[in-house]
Amino acid sequence: MRHRGLATRVAGVMGLGLLLVGVACGSGAAEADTQTTASSGPAQEIKVSMGDFFYDPKDISVEAGRVRFLLSNVGKTAHRFAVTGEGVKASSRNVGAGRESTLEVDLRPGTYKMGCTLGDHEARGSVGIIIVK
Ligand SMILES: [Cu+2]
């Protein structure tokens, strides 16, 4: 009998705890939504074909702001699309042969390198330049 009473009380406390956690998460998510809306404008979309071993186009010119790269792997091996420069270091996941993916980054004016960080793909030609004005 004493055990059952204890179990009931423990369950009650746990239930209250879960309720509080739920409320805390709810308010946190609302704040995150507001921030996302404030910082992101319409993204410029740039299509990039990734092949064995090249990027097409090889040189990209965009306006500063949010850029969404629409990646299409037209090769026979997996590729990746990484952007580095001006303090930015972003990369897509591995994109399998024949698959598509996207990478969104905020870019300010400057010169960036785009390249495939898999194996020696950059050295073999999967590389290019992004100029942001
Ligand atoms: Cu590659």
Residues whose N, C-alpha, C, O or C-beta is under 5 A from the ligand:
A	BS01	CU	A78 H79 R80 C116 L118 H121 S126
